[in-house]
Amino acid sequence: MRLFKKSIIARNSSGHITLSCTSNEDLWHLYNLVAPTSDGAATVRTSTDRKVVRTGATGSVTSNRVRLSLSVAVETSEFDGRGNCVRIRGRVSVENDHVRMGSYHTLDVGLDQRVTLTRDRWDAVHLDLIESACNPDASADVVAILLSSVTGSSGRGCANIASVTSHLTTVRAAVEVSIPKRRPGRPDGAGKAVEKFYKGVYDSMMRTVFGPDSEADKIKVILIASPGFT
């Protein structure tokens, strides 16, 4: 997570924070940061698209999408791990030339999108979460490769490759290969299938975890786990 500005009044812990999410885990943090609390709802301001309808002097109606900045008082939010975004729904809280105050709008906040969060009171949990998320050393990843049975008796080899952080586990890839049973007097097709399975696991890990768009420098540990007979 990248922090651009933090303005909190010490007397009552009110203020605003401007940040952007650089990973899927950051989006999960954002989802938790905007959730309504007993101290009230958060206000989120960011850029968004809005369909604007205009009626001309002759009664003709035109509509087009406009890019603008909106402030929304959060009522509900949804974390979309597959779509890499947080959907935030609420009422527009600051008057805008294109959108009337009090109307509903849904903000889709994605990676690297600057967003400003405002609260009447930031509690210590929220502030600690932001500090931890903005600390690169605290967000180091563990890659876990979970193997199920890789024997001819099961008929298949299965593996899930996941990235694990202190707050979130995300499955990055799943590998499944059919493995024939070992039979006396017949060529050992099972051995070749097992080799194919392990190669598939390795290739998937290199593509999804260590690919050009990944943050491989954050990965500190690769953990391989399986049943004892695998």
N, C-alpha and C positions, 0 to 999 in steps of 0.2 A: 504494500500500500504506500502511496506517495502522499505526503502531507504538504499542502501549499500554504495554509494559513490556519492559525488557531487563536481565537480571541475569546477567552473565558474570563468573566468577572469573578474574582475571588470571593467577593462578599456574598453572592447568592448562587454561584456556579452556573449562571446563564451565559449564553453566547453562541457563537457559530464556529464551525470547523469546515474548511474546504480541503477536499482530498480527491484522489482517484484510485480506482482499483486496478492492480496490475496482475492479478491472478484470480483463479476461481475461488480460492480460499478467502481472498479479500472481499469478493462479492458476498460470500457467506457472512463475513463480519458486518458488511454494510446492511444486510438483511436484519441482523440482530440489532444494529445500532439505530435503525429507524423504527423498530417495533414500538408501539405505544406502551407506556409505563404508567404507574400510578401518579407520576408527576406530570402527565399529559402527553400529547402527541408531538412528534418531531415535525419540523417543516423542512422540506427538501426542495432545493432550487437547482435546476440544471437545464440544459438545452433539450428541446424536444420538437417533434413535428405535430402540427395540429391542422385539421381540416377547417378552413374558414369559409363560411358561406356569406355572400354579399347579395343584396337585392338592389338593383338599379332603379333609377327614377322612373323608368317605364315598366317596372315590375319584373324585369328579367332577373333570373337568379343564376349566379356563377359561384363556383367553388374551386378552391385550390389549396394545396398544402403549403403551410408557412413554417419556416424554422424560427423558433423563438425560445426565450428563456421563461420558464414558469416556476412559480413557487406553489407547492402543494402541501397542505396539512395532511399528514399520513393517517389513513384509516386502516388500510390493509396492505400487506406486501407479500410477495411470492419469490422464492429463490428458484431459479431455473439453471441447474447445473449443466444440463446439456446445451442450452442456448447461451450460456455464459452471460447471464443478465439477472437483474433484480427488477421485478415489476412492482411499482409503487402506485397505489391508487388512493386518491383523496380529493378534497375540494381545493380549488384555486384560492390561495389566501392573499395574493397581492394583485391589485388591479393591473390589467393588461389591455392594450389597444385592440387585441384580436379575440380575447377570451374574457367573458364576464366573470367577475368575482363570485365565488360560491359554486361555480359549475364543476362537475366532476371531470377529472383527467387522469390518465394512467401514464406514468413515466417509465420508460424502459432504460435502465442504467446499465451500461456495458463496461467492458474493460477500457481503461485509459480515458474514461469520460469524467471530466471534472464535475464535482457535485458539492454543494454547500448544505450542511446540516445545521439546523438551528434548534435549540431546546431552551425552555425556561429554566431547566435545571439539568445539568450533566452530572450523573452520579459517578462514583469512583470506578465502578465496573466498566462503564463506557469509556472513560478516559484511559484506564489501564489497557483495555482492549485495543484502543487506537495506538497507544504507545508500543504495545507488543507487535501489532500488525505492521508498524512502520520500521521495526527493527529487523534488518536482514538476517541477523544471526538467530533470531527467534523463530524464523519461518523456514528453517532448513528442512528439506524433504527427506523422507525415507521411501524407497521403492520396495514394495512387497510383491513377490511372485508366489502365488498360492497354487500349488500343484495338487490335483486330486489323483486318483489311481492312474498310473501309466503302465499298465500291464495288459497283456493279451487277454486275460480272463475277463476284464471289464468291457472289452470291445472298443474302448476309446481312451484318449488322453485329453485331459482338460486342465486349463490353467487360466487364472485371472491375474492381470498385472495392474497394480494399483499404486497411486501415490498417496502417502500418509503424512499428514502434518499433525500438529498438536490439536487441531480443531476439526479436521475434515479428512475423510477418506474418499478418494475418487478412483473408480475403476477406469483405467485408460485403455485396456484391450482385453479381449477374451480369445483364447486359442483352443480349438477342439479338433482332434485328428482321430479318425477311425484306426484301430489297431487290431489286426486279425489274431485269433487264438493260435498259440503254438501247437502244431500237430506233428506227431512222429512220422518220419518218412517223407515230410514235405519241406520245401525250401522255407527258410526262416524269414517270412515276410514281416513278422512282428518286429524283429530287430530293426529292419529298415524303417518301419512305420514309427518306431520310438525315436529313431534318429531324426526323422522328418518332423516329429512333434517338437523335440528340443530345439531344432533349428528354427521352427516357427515361433517358439517362445522368445528365442534370442532376437530374431529379426523384428518381432513386434515390439519388444522392449527398446531396441535401438531406434525404431521409427517413431514411437509415440512418446518415449521418455527422454531420449537423447537426440531427437530430431532438431532441425535448424531453428524451429520456432519455440523450442523448449528452454527452460531455465536450468540446464544441466549443472551449472556451477553451484546451485543450492543443494544438490543431492549429496548427502553425506554417507548414507548406508543403503546397500541393496540386500534385502532380507529374502531368503528363499525358504519356504516352509511346505512340508508335505507329510503325508502319513509315512510311517517307518518303513513300509515295504515299497515305496515308490522309488 
